């Protein structure tokens, strides 16, 4: 029998911002599950950098602006959304709450937030779709062969998903020392259920003395730009390429047919010491030059973080660990609360910075000379 406390049934008054959910989430997850959710790669330099980047950027307040009729609505890949805060794909959400992705879908629907469902979700993508009234996107990991990949794509199409989000920055797992030290393993009843019955990805442990990664076979089926081109031609859904930090890769994604770019370093979980996503964002936005939407994830905890990302070129943001803390602490109600607080903070920031709509948020809304890079 679990000794973990049950999810909250009432939200304590002490929870005043998204970050306040973290201790409540931690005590409701096993140490190994917490290490999986919170850990980054290696020394977790990038994990910390994602947060620190927001602290270096300053907002420039403006007074006496005409704010009548303002709002946070936007058009994104054929969707009319009431606000620019989406829920990022997070695998194995039953590690955080027994209802997993179903609770998150309920919260997304209540808050009219688009939700990206992971290939490695612990609930079948069709079941999530049946539970949701909010728009869903499907995060896609390429499988060992195109037939298996296409099977996932067709399932997402038939279930009513509105876009495909290809994670491009993890052909291998990062060096996740925190997970290793916690001996993380999926508990009984939690699995990547969408991949049940599919061929394994292949690879294994390299022979002693052999190349540990290149000699293991794990990269034999790693996707390339040719796979992105194939996917864009194989589906009518818009394809978002997620995991872009280099402007040249953003350009290459557009050439391959991508409908949007997601600036991401996988939450600091793949290659350590890469730039914070907010640091990389201006270069990506300049390379894209408004041709497609630019999304961003990594380190967002406040509505002011959302504001800063929009000012530096993002069209919308993807929220990750912050909503998972709400999920672990209080299920769907916790996710709803996190989204509501961030949207409230964003609208307050807009009002105090004299920005009536999202279109008014640009670099002029930031303090001149504020350094994004450390």
N, C-alpha and C positions, 0 to 999 in steps of 0.2 A: 504494500500500500504506500502511495506517495506521501511524503511528509511535507510537500510543498504547499504553501497556503493557496486557497482557491482564488480565482479571479475576483477582483473587486466587484461588488454589486452596487456600490455608491462611490462617486468620485470624491475623494477628500478635498476639502477647501485648500489644502496645502499645494495641490496641483494647480499651478497658475500659468505654466507654460509647458511646451512639449518636453523640455529637458527634465521637468519634475517627474515624469513617468519612469525615468530610468531606474531608480532604486526599487520601485514597486515591481517593475518587470524582472529585474535581476533576481529578486527573492522568489519569484514564481517560475523560474526556469532552473533546470539542473545546471551544475557548473560546466559540464561539457557542452550542453546546448547553448549556454551563454557565451562560451568561448567561440563557438561556431558563429553566432550572430554578431558578436562585437569584435572579434579578432580581425586583424589585418595581416598583411604579408610581412614576414621577417621581423625587423625592428619596429614596424608600424609607423615609420616616418611619414609616409604618405597619408596614412589614416589620420594622423594628427594635423598634417598640413592642410587637409581638406577643411578642417574647422578653422585653423589659424588664418587662412586666406580671407575669410569673411571679416575677421576682426581687424584686418589692416585697412579695409575699405571704409570710407566715411560717406555718409549721405549729406547732401547739401539742402538744408531746409529752405523753403520759400514761403512767403506769407502773402495773405490777401488774394490768393488765386481764386478764380471762379470755379467752384467744384460742383455746381449744381448739375444733376443728371449724370454724375460719374459712375464708374463701375469697372469690373475686372473681367468682362466677357472677352472671349477670343475665338477665332476660327482656327482649327488645327486639324489638318489632314481630313477635311470633310466633316469635322465635328464642330458644333457650336457649344463651347464649354463656358460655364459661368465663372470659372477662375482658372489660373494657370498652374495649379498644383496637382500633379498626377501621382499615382502610387506605383513605385518602381517594382520590378520583378524581384521577389525574394523567395528562395527555395524553401521547401520543407516547413511551411508555416505551422504545422501541427506541433513542431518543437516548442512553439511559443504558446499555443492555445489549442484545446481539443478540437475546436471547430475549424481551425486553420484558415485556409483561403475562403471558406464559406463566410466566416465572420468578416473578413476583410471586404469581400464582395458586397455584403450587406451594408457595411459602413460606406463604401464607395458610392453605392446607390443612394443612400440617404443624403450624402453630401454632393452628389452629381459630379464625382471625380472619376476621371478615366483611370482604369486599373490595368496594369500590365501583369499578366499571369505567367509564371515561370514554367518552362519545360519541366523543371524538376519540382513542380508543385506536389504537395501531398494529397491533393484532391484532384480528381479527373477534370480536365479542362471543360468537358461537357457539363459536369455538375456545377462548376463555378458559373458557367454561362446561364444555366437554369436559375441560379440563385440571384443573379445580378440584373438590375435594370439600368445601371450605368454602362457606358461604353467600355468594352474590353479590347485590349490588344494582347497578342500572344508573343511572349519572348521565346525565340527559337535558338536552340543549340543544334548545329549540324550534326547528323548522326553518321555512322560508319559508311553508309551508302546513301545515294540520293533517293532510292525507293523508300527507305525508312524516314528520311527527312520529309519527302513529299507526303507521306502518310500523315505526319503531324500537321503539315500545312493544310491538307484537305480536311482534317478533323476540325482545325480552327476555323476554316472557311465555313464549313457546314454548321458549326455551332454559333456562328454570327459574330465572330471576332472581327474587328474593324481595321487592324493593321498587324504587321509582323515586325517584331523588334529582334534583330539578329545581334547576339552578343559576339563581338569580333575579337575581344581582347583577352580571351582565355583558352588558347589552344592547349595549354596545360594549366594545372592548378598552380597557384602561387605557393611560396614556401611559408605555410601557415603554422608558425611555431607555437602560437598560443593554443590552437586546436590540438597540435601534437602533444603538448604538455598536459592537456586536459584529457587525453585519450578519447577524443571525440569519435563516436560511431552512432549511426542512426539507431534509435531504440525500436523494439518491436512495434509494428503498427504504423511506422512512418517510412515511406518509400517514395521514389520518383514514379508515381503511379502512371503517369502518361507514357513512360518508357517500358512498362511491363510487357514482356514478351518480345521486345525488340532485340536485334542482334547487339552484342556487346561492342564497345568502341575499339576493343583490341588493345595491344600493348601489354606490358607487364613489367616485371623487374628485370633490369639488365643483368647480364652475367658479371660476376666479380671481375673487376679490372676493365670492363667495357664502359663505353660512354653511358652515363646513367640516364640521360634523357633521350638523346638521339639513338642510342643503342637499344632502347627498350621497345621501340615500335609504336610508342604512344602518339607520335606525330604523323604516322602513316596516313591518317585520315583527316588531318587538320585542314580546315577550309581555307580557300584562297579567294582572290578577287573573282576568279572564274565562277566560283560557287555563288557569289553575290549576283553576278550577271545572270547566271542560270535561274536563280530564285526569282529575280525581278521579272524574268520572262515566263516563269511557271505559275505566277499567281496574279490575280487582279488587285490584290490588296496592296496598299502602300507598304514599302519596306523601309524600316528605320535601321540604320547601322549604328550600333551602340558600342562604345569603347574607343572613341576617336579622341586623340590628344594632339596629333600632328596635323597642321594645315594641309600638308601634301596628301595625307590619308583622307581628309575631308573631300578634297578635290577628286581623288580617285573613287570615292564612294559615289559621288555625283555622276561621274563618268560611267559607273557600273549600273546606274539606274535608281539609286536610293532616293526616296521621297523625303527623307529627313535624316539629320545627324544627331546623335546623342553623345555629348561630351561626357566621358566617364572614365574613371580609372578603377572601376569595379569596386568602389568603396574602399580603395586601398588594399584590396585582397589578392591582387595578382603580382605585379612587379613593384617592389618597394623602391622608394626614393624617386619616383616619377613626380611630375608637377601636380599640384592641386588642380582640380577641375576648373575652379574659378580663375586660376592663373592661365590655363590653356584656352579659356573661352574666348577672349578677344581675338586671338589669332585665328581660331576656327571661324568665328563670326565674320571676320574680314575676308577669309578665303571663300566662304559660302556666299557672301555679298547679297543676302536676301533671297537667293534662288529657292531655298527650301527652309523649313523651320529648323531651328537649332534648339535641342533640349539639353538639359544639364542635370547631373546628379552629383552627390558626394558632399556630405557634411552639413546639409541644410537642417537647421533646428529652429529658426525664427522666420517670421514674416519679413523682417528686414533682410535676411539672407536671400529670400525670393526676390525682393526688390533689387538688391545688388546684382543678382544674376541677370535679371531682365535688363538692367541698366547697361550691363557689359555685353549684351547681345543675345541672350537666351530668349526664345519664344515662350518657353514654359519650363518647369522643373519637375524632376522625379524625386519623390520623397521615399527614403528607404528605412534606415534604422529607427528614425523617429516614430513612424507609425507602427513599426513592429514593437516598440516599447509599449505603446498604447494597447496593442493587441494582446501582448503577454500579460499586462496588468489587468485589463478590464474587457477583453474581447472586442466585439463590434463597437460598443459604447466608447471604449478607449480610443479606437481609431477615429471615430466620429469627432471626439473631443479634440484630438490632435489636429485634425484637418480644420476644424472650426477655429481653433486658436491661431493657427498659422494664417488662415485667410483674414481673420480679424486684424492681426498684426500687420499684414500686408496692406490692408485698406487704411489703417491708421498711418502707416508710413507714407502711403500715397498722398493722403490728405495733408500731412504735415510737410511734405516735400512739394506740394503744389501740383501734383500729377492727377488729373481728373480721370484719365483712362490709361490702360497699359501702353498705348502708343506714345504717351507723354513721358514714359520712363526711358531715358537714354543716359549717355555719359554726362550730359549737362546736369543730371540729378545727383551727381556725385561730387564730393569736395575736390576741387582742382588739385592735381598732383598726388592724389591718394594712391599709394603703392599697392598693386595687386600682388606682385611677386615679393617674396621675402628677401 
